[in-house]
């Protein structure tokens, strides 16, 4: 891609953080310190080079992740259709599923005796 990547070593980060006011460690403060250090003291940053084979491995892993996410979405979309076609009752379907905090959970339903 042609983008230069560098990182600020932990010990250097801690020493530079001591020069800035405040003692609370937050993401916003860390981001400010890293950006300020990169702007004012670029010699403290260490360059990172990545071999082409590492990039290929990461691309393959990202592809696996995308495939798994697509499969999960497909299964989640097929499950309600399968249940409604098998159970053939919207009331039973509503009894099996409920929405809670954006997750669908399956609740076991027992059939009444003599059904």
C-alpha positions in Angstrom: 0.0 0.0 0.0 3.0 2.3 0.5 2.0 3.5 3.9 4.8 3.9 6.4 4.0 2.3 9.8 5.9 3.1 13.0 5.4 2.5 16.7 6.4 4.2 19.9 8.1 1.8 22.3 6.5 1.3 25.8 9.5 2.7 27.8 9.7 5.8 25.5 6.0 6.3 25.8 6.1 6.2 29.5 9.0 8.7 29.7 7.3 11.1 27.2 4.0 10.7 29.2 5.8 11.9 32.3 6.6 15.2 30.4 2.9 15.9 29.8 0.5 17.1 32.6 -1.9 14.6 34.2 -1.5 11.1 35.6 -4.7 9.5 34.4 -4.1 6.9 31.7 -6.8 7.1 29.1 -6.9 6.2 25.4 -7.4 9.9 24.5 -4.4 11.0 26.5 -2.3 8.2 25.0 -3.4 9.1 21.5 -2.5 12.7 22.1 0.9 11.8 23.5 1.7 9.5 20.6 0.6 12.1 18.0 2.5 14.9 19.8 5.6 12.7 20.0 5.4 11.7 16.3 5.1 15.4 15.4 7.8 16.8 17.7 10.2 13.9 18.1 10.0 11.7 15.1 13.3 10.1 15.8 11.8 8.3 18.8 9.5 6.2 16.5 10.6 2.8 15.3 9.8 1.8 11.8 8.0 -1.4 11.0 8.6 -3.5 7.9 6.3 -6.4 7.0 7.3 -9.2 4.7 5.0 -10.0 1.8 4.3 -13.5 3.2 3.0 -12.0 6.4 0.7 -9.8 4.5 -0.6 -12.8 2.5 -1.2 -14.7 5.8 -3.1 -11.8 7.3 -5.2 -11.5 4.1 -6.0 -15.2 4.2 -7.0 -15.0 7.9 -9.3 -12.0 7.2 -10.9 -14.0 4.4 -11.6 -16.9 6.8 -13.2 -14.4 9.2 -15.4 -12.9 6.4 -16.5 -16.5 5.4 -17.4 -17.4 9.0 -19.4 -14.2 9.5 -21.3 -14.9 6.2 -22.0 -18.5 7.3 -23.2 -17.3 10.7 -25.5 -14.8 9.1 -26.9 -17.4 6.8 -27.6 -19.9 9.7 -29.3 -17.1 11.7 -31.5 -16.2 8.8 -32.5 -19.9 8.0 -33.3 -20.9 11.6 -36.6 -19.0 12.0 -37.8 -20.3 8.6 -36.9 -23.8 9.5 -38.7 -23.6 12.9 -41.8 -22.1 11.5 -42.0 -24.6 8.7 -41.4 -27.5 11.2 -43.7 -26.2 14.0 -46.3 -24.6 11.7 -47.6 -22.4 14.4 -46.8 -18.7 14.9 -47.7 -19.0 18.6 -45.2 -21.8 19.1 -42.7 -19.8 17.2 -43.2 -16.8 19.4 -42.9 -19.1 22.5 -39.5 -20.4 21.2 -38.0 -17.0 20.5 -37.8 -13.7 22.3 -35.8 -10.5 21.8 -33.5 -9.4 24.5 -30.7 -6.9 24.1 -30.5 -7.5 20.3 -29.8 -11.3 20.7 -32.2 -14.0 19.8 -32.3 -16.9 22.3 -33.8 -20.3 22.0 -36.0 -21.3 24.9 -36.8 -25.0 25.2 -40.6 -25.6 24.8 -42.1 -28.7 26.3 -45.1 -30.2 24.7 -48.1 -30.7 27.0 -49.0 -34.4 27.8 -51.4 -36.0 25.4 -50.5 -33.8 22.4 
